[in-house]
Amino acid sequence: MIKLKLMAIIVLVSSLATTQTPDKLKRTEDEVRQEMIKISRQLGVTCTECHSTKNFKSDEKPGFKIALVHMKMVDMLKQQGLSGKGSEPEASCYTCHRGQLKFEYKEKLSDHYRSEPKKKTNQTKEQIIDDTSSED
């Protein structure tokens, strides 16, 4: 019985800690909507590129899952010095996409650790250097 009361108190306290006021929820929804509009402009797409019109929170579209990963990447870049604060540049979707859903250049992962390719030279004649021909 004591365990049941303790669990009820924990659930009540945890729900109170995460409860938001309607004003705060509205402000948060407005902030999310503004951020989504900004992202759609940076990618040159409409909302339906990533979201289902039946349920905007659904992850049924592949673009939704890709967008989540990319948003996490942008957040990580902002934490690592591309926050836009002060004189720092700001990371955003536009950084790579430049208003296009499919950006033009995608660097191969193997390019980071590859040494420069060696140029093949065709040697038809051997060069013979004669040190004895030079006069002292």
C-alpha positions, 0 to 999 in steps of 0.5 A, spaced: 500 500 500 505 504 501 509 503 495 502 504 491 502 511 494 509 513 493 508 511 486 502 515 485 506 521 488 511 520 483 507 520 477 503 526 480 510 530 481 513 528 474 506 530 471 506 537 474 513 538 472 512 537 465 505 541 465 506 547 460 501 553 461 496 554 454 500 560 453 507 557 453 504 551 449 502 556 444 508 560 444 512 554 443 507 552 437 508 558 434 516 558 435 516 551 431 511 553 426 516 559 424 522 555 424 519 550 420 517 556 415 524 558 415 527 551 414 522 550 408 525 556 405 532 554 406 530 547 402 526 550 397 520 545 399 513 546 402 511 542 408 508 536 404 515 534 402 517 531 409 510 531 413 503 527 411 497 532 411 493 527 415 498 527 421 504 532 421 507 528 427 507 522 423 514 519 421 511 515 415 515 519 409 522 518 408 523 525 408 521 526 415 526 521 418 532 525 414 530 531 416 530 529 423 537 527 422 539 533 419 536 538 424 540 534 429 546 535 425 545 543 424 544 543 432 551 539 433 554 544 428 551 550 432 554 547 439 561 546 436 561 554 434 557 555 428 551 558 433 551 565 429 552 569 436 557 574 436 562 574 430 561 566 429 557 564 422 551 560 423 549 553 421 543 552 418 539 548 412 541 553 407 549 552 409 549 546 404 542 546 401 542 553 398 535 553 397 535 546 393 532 540 396 538 536 393 544 539 394 549 539 388 555 537 391 556 531 396 563 529 398 565 522 399 567 519 406 573 516 403 576 523 400 577 525 407 583 520 408 585 519 401 592 521 399 593 524 392 593 520 387 600 518 383 601 521 376 603 516 371 609 518 367 610 515 361 618 514 360 620 512 353 627 514 354 632 513 360 636 519 362 643 518 363 647 523 367 654 522 366 658 525 372 665 524 369 663 529 363 663 535 367 669 539 368 672 541 375 
